[in-house]
Amino acid sequence: MKIRNFAHKGLKRLYTEDSAKGVPPGVLDKLRNMLAYLDSMEDAEELRALTTWNAHTLTGDRSGTWSLTVTRNRRLTFRIDTAEREVCDVNLEDYH
């Protein structure tokens, strides 16, 4: 699936320019791997196989948003537009 857009400027810069500016240095390689996986996956169900990243969908007012664990308190969140087969609104969030 193609990544359509980013909510986090640092992630966008990492994805488009391979620049680490605006991204926590301790998670740089993990974020690169996550973005590459999102970019290369064919179907959202592939995320369910990612037990190490604790892939799951959020509930409530964030229903439909996926979350991947980056660190203890940081998550990579995004939505999937199934009609267009694109990942959108990719964000790095601090849950605490």
Secondary structure, DSSP 8 states (H G I E B T S, - for coil): -EE--BS-HHHHHHHHH---TTS-GGGHHHHHHHHHHHHH-S-GGGGGG-TTTT-EE--GGGTTEEEEESSSSEEEEEEEETTTTEEEEEEEEE--
